[in-house]
Amino acid sequence: MSLWVPIAVLVLTVGQLAVAQWVPGIERFSGKAFGARLVAYPVMMLLVPAIWWIAVKRRVPAAEVPYGAFSLVMLGFLVDVSGNSLDLYDSVTWWDDLNHVTNWVFLLTGIGLLVGRRVQPTWALVVMVAGLGAALAVGWEAGEWYTFIRGGTELDTAYQDTLGDEALGTLGATLAGLAVAWVRGRSTPRA
């Protein structure tokens, strides 16, 4: 995969965040912390690639840079912002739930492909990816609460929504762990 794919995902995400923050009068963006997202999303999108680049002590040929994994890590942020841009969170009742599964599949598949190469046995890889995803789901929900739920209009339903979102994120992470194990099984030569 080319470097241009993660760059395109980043640019499309930041572009939509900028519109949400700086174009006045778009109701669907109101009260959803787009100022915080404009700062936090690019940082979170670039964190995993930055850690990977720092961790790689040798020069890596362009063909070996995991742009596909980087793109997967970033893709959920684009899907989230695009869902807001298209008003899907307010007009499609199941959109938020679907995103908590699929975005964690994207994120944790990307992370799992980056960090899971040497994890043995395969069941430990699945557990590691699922566990990391569960921890990230809890952290994500804490961030949502802090940035826009605690003082917003969703406080009455926040507890139930948060528990559901954490469970769906963990499900997505578990599916990601299974996907990474499957990919690794297909790429591992058999004796």
N, C-alpha and C positions, 0 to 999 in steps of 0.2 A: 504494500500500500504506500502511497505517496505522502510526503510531508504536507501537501496541499489539502488533504482531507481534514486532519485536525485543525489546520489553520482556518479552513472554511467554516468548520463547526464553531470555532471560537469567534470568528468575525460575525457570523449570523447571530450568535447568542448575544454578544456585546451590542451589536446594532439594535436588536429588539429591546434590550435593557435600556439603552440610551433613549430610544423613542418613548418607552414607558416612563422614564424619569423626567425627560425634558419637554415632551409635548403635552401641554396642559389640556385638561378636559376629557381625557379618555377614562371613563368610569370604571371599566374592568380592571384597571391598574390601581385604583384607589384603595388605600389601606393594606396593601400587600408588600410593603417594605421594598419597593423597587430601588430606592436609593441604596439600601444595604446590599441588595442583590447585585447592583452595578459594580460594587467593590468586591463583594465576597465571591460571586460566581467565577469571574476570571481568575482570581487567586486559587480557588479550589480546582478549577479546570487545569491550571498549569502546575499545581502542586505535585501530582504524581509524575508527570514527565520531568519536572525539575529534580525530584528525588532520584529518579532513574538515571538522569544524566550525571548527577553528583556521584552516585554509587558506582557507575561504570568507570573504572580506573584506567582503562585502555581506550584507545581510539577504536570506534566501532565502524565497520564499513556501512555505507548508507543502506545496503541491502539487508542489514541485520537490525536496523533501528525499528523498534516495534510500534510503528505509526498506527497500525490497526488497533493495538491495545490502547494507545493514547486516545484514539478516536472514540473507542467504546467508553472510556472513562469520562470523556467530555460530552458524549451524546445525550445523556440524561438531562443535562443542564439546558441544552437546546430544546429538547422535547418539553421540558417544564415551561420555559419562557414562551415557546410557540403555542403551547396550550393556553397560556394567559392571553397572548396576542389574539388568538382566535376565539377567545371567550369560552373555551371548552370547559373550564372548571365550574363555571356558573350555569352553562346551558346543557351539559351532559352529566347526569347524576353520577355515573360510574367512572368518569374520567380520572378523578383524583386517585381512586383505588387502583385503576389500571396502571397509572404512572408509578405508584409506589412499588408495584411488582416489576414492571418492565425497566424502569430507570435503575433499579437495583440489579437487575439482570445485566444491563449494560455496564454499570459501574464496576460491579464485582467480577464480571467476566474479564474486563480489562485489567483490573488489579490482579486477579488470579493468574492470568496469562503472564503477567510480569513477575510475580513473586512465587508462583507455585511450581516452577520447573524442577526443583530438587526435593520437594516434599514427598515423602514416602511413608507409608503406603498410600494408595489412591484414596482410600476412605478418609485418611487424615487431611488430604488436600480438600476434599469436599467439606469436612468439618471446619477447617481453617477459613475457607472462603465464606461459609455460612456464618460462622462466628464473627468474623470481621464485619460482615454485612449487618448482622444484628446490632453490633456496637455502633456502627455508622448510622443505622436507622434511629437508635436512641439519641445520638448526638444531633442528627438532623432535626428530630422533633423538638429537642431542647432549643435549638436555634430558632425554629419556627415560633415556639412559645415566646421566647425572649423578644424577637423582632416584631411580631405583629399579632399574636394571639392574646397575650396578657392584657393588653389595653384595647383590644378590638371588639368587634361585634360577635365573634365566634366563641366566646368564652363559655357559654352554656353547653355547647356540644364538644368542647375541646378534649375532654378526658376520653370519651368514647372514640372520637376521631383519631386521637394520638395513639391509643392502644391498637386500633385497627391498622393505622399506618405503619406502626412498628412491626406488627405481625406480617403485613403484606411485604414490607421491605425484607424481612427475614426469609419469607418464602422466595422472593426474587433472588436473594443471595444464595439460598440453597440450590435453586435452579441454576444459578451461575456456577456454583461449585460443581454440579453435575456436568454442566457444559464444558468447563475447563478440564475435568477429568476425561470426558469423552474426546475432546480435542487432543489431549496429551496421549490418550490411548491410540488414537489414529496416527499420531506422528512418531510414536515409539516403535522402533523396529522389533519385530517378534523373533524370538529365538527358534 
